[in-house]
Amino acid sequence: MAVARIVRGFALAVVMLALALSELLAQTQIKLPKNNFTPQQDVEIGRKAAAEVRKQYPIITDEAISRYLKTLGDRLVAVAPPELNQPVYEYSFTPVNLKEINAFALPGGPMFVQRGMFEAAASEGEVVGVMAHELSHVLLRHGTANATKAQNPWLQIGQLAGAIGGAVVGGAAGSAIAESSQFGLGTLMLRYSRDFEKQADLMGSQLMARAGYDPRALAHMFETISAEAGANRDPQWLSDHPDPGNRTQYITKEAQSLTLGPAPDMSGFTAVKPKFAALPPAKSTGELAKRDTARDSLSGGSGDGPPTVGTPGQGVQAPSAQYRAISGGVFQANIPANWRTLSSSTAIKVVPENGYGQLNGQTVFTHGVEFGVARPGSRDLYEATTIWLRAVAQDNPNLRTAGDQQLLKMSQRSALATPLVNASPLGGVERVTVYTTFLVNGTLFYYLTVCPEQDLDALQPAFRQIGQSIRLTDVR
């Protein structure tokens, strides 16, 4: 009897092992990309980025919504492959009151799901599918794999503390946060590659199946997002999650090779959906980006930097004949040795003494240059520049063009120079010239010069030398 039980038990174990092996062999095997960072560094990056996201995004604090989202997230983490689910990871699942269909995860575990995703989903499986996709980016460490591919010295971990922002987020809001990162990690992570997207789709399908969800719900969610694109809208999801092509087909094929785990209780989805109606109206990520860009560009920043450099209104010292190099992650440039570098929430300003600070109760930027990035409203350089300047002009009503735009080269790339005039806070008018080009990820990079009209001749040689020294260092 005892021997028979042992034999039956052994036979059952063999069958279960065979089934597990057959499922493992049936599903697509995903290879981890090259990564020069450690899992602990992923956690440090994600922790700092998440803190910035929570400062700048409208976080939903409704307890029922937060608890429900955490339940879904914990369910997926529980079935993550142990060899990928690093013990140091710090998972969190945060709902955000933004209207676009989107979600994003940061290195090391923090995940944010926008209200628009919940409202567009027809079932819990569709929400879980997107979360599984994002969790896969974390498990496969795609964020720091992107940084590894970039091989940018700004991305060394010792400098990440002051250069992260929340910019591993994609799309419009991600770009807004990227602008606070001094163009380091954020601008290099606005888009995953199509290979990384397909990996996240396939692993996300596998996680869904283990958690008891039909992976075809993920394919249906992607169809919903594609339908939004077809309705002459620009889905935020697609701005940072490029479509590898044939998504529905290969997700459906993967689903056919997987065995579903025990079905979970999905009643929470119906209960939580009405909770969103009681929330304040959702913002758009475009509104966030527009707010931050218009607030800080040209107008002197958000107050994140030092309150003054000398005394605005006093004489400005001539630029030094000696130059020093600066690096902002996606660019390098040479600036006069006697000019100071300031970081606001959307730009790096380089100013002479008395060129930036408080004047008559306002922060003013009267002399110097600025480097920045902005989310493009178009893939056409002329149009993207016009859209961005239109947003800037909302906080600078006297800003207007002062001549024809000119095509030129910036770091061997096609660029556009736009001459402008504005009311100077010192009285009279100031001359502003904005130079724009595209980074390889499609982000708009700009360099601008500003000074009162009467000082232009004295500063123009320095402006020209700085512009000619710009080297864009972003890479795919």
Secondary structure, 3 states (H helix, E strand, C coil): CHHHHHHHHHHHHHHHHHHHHHHHHHCCCCCCCCCCCCHHHHHHHHHHHHHHHHHHCCECCCHHHHHHHHHHHHHHHCCCCCCCCCCCCCCEEEEECECCCCEEECCCCEEEEEHHHHHHCCCHHHHHHHHHHHHHHHHCCHHHHHHHHHCCHHHCHHHHCCCCCCCCCCHHHHHHHHCCCCCCHHHHCCCCCHHHHHHHHHHHHHHHHHCCCCCHHHHHHHHHHHHHHHCCCCCHHHHHCCCCCCHHHHHHHHHHCCCCCCCCCCHHHHHHHHHHHHCCCCECHHHHHHHHHHHHCCCCCCCCCCCCECCCCCCCCCCCCCEEEEECCCEEEEEECCCEEEECCCEEEEECCCCEEEECCEEEECCEEEEEEECCCCCCHHHHHHHHHHHHHCCCCCCEECCCCEEEEECCEEEEEEEEEEECCCCCEEEEEEEEEECCCCCEEEEEEEEEHHHHHHHHHHHHHHHHHCEECCCC
